[in-house]
Amino acid sequence: MSEIILGKYHGVGNDYLIFDPKKNDVVLNERLIRQLCRRNIGVGADGILYGPVMEDKKIKVRIFNPDGSEAEKSGNGIRIFSRYLKDAGYVKERQYYLTTKAGETLVTFLDDAGNCMRVDMGYAVFEAEQIPALGFEGEVVGESIFFCDNFYNATCVSMGNPNCVIMLERVDREKALHLGPYVENAKYFPNRINMQLCQIVDEKNIQVEIYERGAGYTFASGTGACAAAAASHRLGLVEDAVTVHMHGGDLFIEFEKDGRIFMTGPVVYIGKITVAEQFFA
Ligand SMILES: N[C@H](CCC[C@H](N)C(=O)O)C(=O)O
């Protein structure tokens, strides 16, 4: 009988299922992704990490949102999948490269168990064409953009995936749930977009609420934390090392002098899940 064997992990409350094609003969498709990610009638997760897929001797992971869409990158997903690769014995080195749709990422394990990792997240890109964001010339930094019911101070940032960071005096879950769907699906963003509401606490700390493309409200986002920190840094509001506080926990973001971004954060192993055949038949 073919069952599905999944690993489940979370990174600061952003939870993912691991679907390893070497361990499952069931074909993963959009309908199954949606079913597995649903919290009340499925397993429940903020996404699925499909891999490892070996391509040109590189270890690749494909990142799927609960709505079935495929993302270019996931910061928490990269840490979680790296931990899976270590747990499953695919990776034994302290440092290795993981490839996502957005390209190669250098991952450094900070402890033997793989509970904490430092990830080279590359550079933030603010250029409208690279987001993509339509109707803007050059970089989208501190623009007044209309969403839903008002004009908001918005900065668009590609971290490999598209992000719209909205600066507010005070952020909370209700505001994220209200504004998120309008921003995610706004006419400016042909590929849709992830939204972060960002409150500056001080020059070393920001409070961020997340509304993800294809997932909705989540407790944390790695690329979202980097995007919010990068927007705050570009606006001159924070220093070169920032703790990003989110509902599910904190991520530590560092900027090198040339702008390269490093993200450090935890991974928690939740367990292994066997999904019954009748669930996905
Ligand atoms: N929903 C995102 C991907 C997951 C991002 C987030 N979970 C992270 O940790 O970076 C997108 O469609 O671009």
PDBQT file of the ligand as one rigid body, heavy atoms in Angstrom, charges set to zero:
ROOT
HETATM    1  N1  LIG A 301       5.264  32.550   0.384  1.00  0.00    +0.000 N 
HETATM    2  C1  LIG A 301       6.599  32.907  -0.105  1.00  0.00    +0.000 C 
HETATM    3  C2  LIG A 301       7.606  31.743   0.092  1.00  0.00    +0.000 C 
HETATM    4  C3  LIG A 301       7.886  31.417   1.564  1.00  0.00    +0.000 C 
HETATM    5  C4  LIG A 301       8.547  32.543   2.288  1.00  0.00    +0.000 C 
HETATM    6  C5  LIG A 301       8.725  32.381   3.797  1.00  0.00    +0.000 C 
HETATM    7  N2  LIG A 301       8.034  31.266   4.415  1.00  0.00    +0.000 N 
HETATM    8  C6  LIG A 301      10.201  32.379   4.195  1.00  0.00    +0.000 C 
HETATM    9  O1  LIG A 301      10.549  31.789   5.215  1.00  0.00    +0.000 OA
HETATM   10  O2  LIG A 301      10.982  33.053   3.474  1.00  0.00    +0.000 OA
HETATM   11  C7  LIG A 301       6.528  33.294  -1.607  1.00  0.00    +0.000 C 
HETATM   12  O3  LIG A 301       5.567  32.892  -2.264  1.00  0.00    +0.000 OA
HETATM   13  O4  LIG A 301       7.459  33.969  -2.062  1.00  0.00    +0.000 OA
ENDROOT
TORSDOF 0
